[in-house]
Amino acid sequence: MATYQKEEFHIILMLGIKMKFFATILYMFLVASLSGCAPNAVRYYRPTVDGGKVVTPRCVPTESIVEFNLPNTNGRLHVRAWADNGKHINQISLFFSGKAWNTIQFTSTNFQIHDIEKHVIIDASSVLAYRSDSTSNLTTEPYLAPPERPGLFRFHVQINSSDPLPSNFELLSPSIVVDGEIIIFPSIRFEQKQWIGISPLNC
């Protein structure tokens, strides 16, 4: 009889612990929901480049953006880069800002993705140029940038891949010409990471 009571007590105790655990999880979920937040898991690319600073976007605190000044431009041309395997498109984006330059162009449209783990080079499937007034395939023609507008980029290049981006790669870019001066564009490395946490629902 005593043994049976001990087993029964043990079962009741274990059930109580499990119920308390699930109640705690439910409470956390309700608090997060009522505060406009929810548990979230995000896969992202952490970029690095010599002399660059890694920053986080506004909603999900992932170190997914790198900012740097283009070498040999005395800080007058600022670049921001990030990569993403999206639902509909896999892309690497380069955003150009800064006020003390007028024209910009790449010496070729041959952007390459170097898969560091497999030691292979992948050619971009397409490269788009986003200008202030139009979007088209990138060419080697000079682009006259619009006047600087605080908080907005003056030029944007999107490098697309038909296949998902590798988990660890670097972007190899052709040289860039700024106001007639040829500048070697630095390689940017991207490493896939995972973030798990609470993020706002309205972002």
Beta strands, then each sheet from edge to edge (+ up, - down):
strand 1: 37-48
strand 2: 53-55
strand 3: 65-69
strand 4: 78-85
strand 5: 90-97
strand 6: 103-106
strand 7: 112-115
strand 8: 120-123
strand 9: 126-130
strand 10: 135-137
strand 11: 143-144
strand 12: 155-161
strand 13: 168-172
strand 14: 176-178
strand 15: 181-183
strand 16: 188-200
sheet 1: 1+ 16- 13+ 7- 8+
sheet 2: 2+ 3- 4+ 5- 12+ 9- 10+
sheet 3: 11+ 6- 14+ 15-
end
